[in-house]
Amino acid sequence: MTRWGQQTLVADRPTGPAVRGLADLVTLRLPDGAEVGVRSAASDDLTGVVDLHERCSARSRNRRYHGGSARPAPTRLRRLLEPARGVTLLATPTVSQAPTAPVVAMANLLGEGDLAEVALLVRDDWQRRGLGSALLHRLVWQAEQGGYAALALHIQAENTPMLRTVRRLGPPSAVDRDGSLLTLTVPLTATASPAGAGQP
Ligand SMILES: CC(C)(COP(=O)(O)OP(=O)(O)OC[C@H]1O[C@@H](n2cnc3c(N)ncnc32)[C@H](O)[C@@H]1OP(=O)(O)O)[C@@H](O)C(=O)NCCC(=O)NCCS
């Protein structure tokens, strides 16, 4: 098992960090053989992302947004889709050209100075299949391409799945605690490959 688990990059045709949507689509094979398409989000993904949140459990939404279990308002999701600095990645279970393909996970990278704030949401029925690790790895690569110095992650102290996922990044340089919320700062070392997956 590598630091990033056993996802395999099946096809990669990125065209640069400025491109959004299907143009930067890559295909990853998860350890159980399922293939997912991963690409940056575009504004017409709102319906798919709203559906993702509706299909997630209240606990997953609460762990992602740290504020109750309600679904975020569409205006907030729309802002997340195309951040001014950073990128939002979406995973779909099959490689589809249609913006209506179901979104099963979302990964956000928001730039704040030289820090890249990272957050993940994997649909409950897709959790524990290596998808969260694969998306985190791609965000690390994106952050390194963007020249960020470190990642910042806000994680509830009880959120064992996310804490285990983040362990793959290596030791944080700082862990701050505000009540039940941990903020981990993880320095970037520019060692990630584009998918990371399946490589020794
Ligand atoms: C955290 C989350 C993104 C992980 O995604 P995932 O696709 O399940 O992650 P993976 O399958 O790649 O597993 C990564 C690690 O988490 C562990 N894990 C996943 N689900 C787990 C669970 N329910 N209980 C314990 N460990 C769990 C895996 O065993 C693995 O650890 P290991 O390599 O030490 O065995 C997902 O659970 C999620 O979306 N949770 C709700 C939102 C959230 O918590 N976001 C984080 C806010 S920053």
The ligand as a Gaussian input file, in Angstrom:
#p B3LYP/6-31G(d) Opt

LIG

0 1
 C      -13.503000      11.822000       5.605000
 C      -13.913000      11.269000       4.233000
 C      -13.682000      12.339000       3.200000
 C      -13.035000      10.052000       3.933000
 O      -13.384000       9.605000       2.632000
 P      -13.293000       8.060000       2.223000
 O      -13.499000       7.950000       0.777000
 O      -14.154000       7.251000       3.112000
 O      -11.750000       7.779000       2.606000
 P      -10.855000       6.513000       2.217000
 O      -11.694000       5.356000       1.804000
 O       -9.798000       6.987000       1.299000
 O      -10.217000       6.161000       3.632000
 C       -9.207000       6.971000       4.179000
 C       -8.928000       6.519000       5.612000
 O      -10.074000       6.769000       6.452000
 C      -10.476000       5.569000       7.064000
 N      -11.924000       5.575000       7.202000
 C      -12.827000       5.890000       6.237000
 N      -14.069000       5.788000       6.755000
 C      -13.924000       5.413000       8.038000
 C      -14.833000       5.156000       9.095000
 N      -16.161000       5.252000       8.936000
 N      -14.341000       4.799000      10.303000
 C      -13.009000       4.694000      10.507000
 N      -12.089000       4.942000       9.548000
 C      -12.555000       5.285000       8.343000
 C      -10.014000       4.475000       6.135000
 O       -9.902000       3.233000       6.813000
 C       -8.669000       5.031000       5.721000
 O       -7.727000       4.904000       6.751000
 P       -6.521000       3.837000       6.686000
 O       -5.800000       4.099000       5.398000
 O       -5.731000       4.163000       7.900000
 O       -7.177000       2.508000       6.701000
 C      -15.399000      10.822000       4.233000
 O      -15.602000       9.946000       5.310000
 C      -16.376000      11.979000       4.309000
 O      -16.738000      12.582000       3.321000
 N      -16.842000      12.301000       5.548000
 C      -17.833000      13.376000       5.734000
 C      -17.261000      14.773000       5.463000
 C      -16.000000      15.032000       6.237000
 O      -15.769000      14.527000       7.330000
 N      -15.138000      15.894000       5.663000
 C      -13.922000      16.311000       6.272000
 C      -13.988000      17.771000       6.616000
 S      -12.424000      18.519000       6.223000

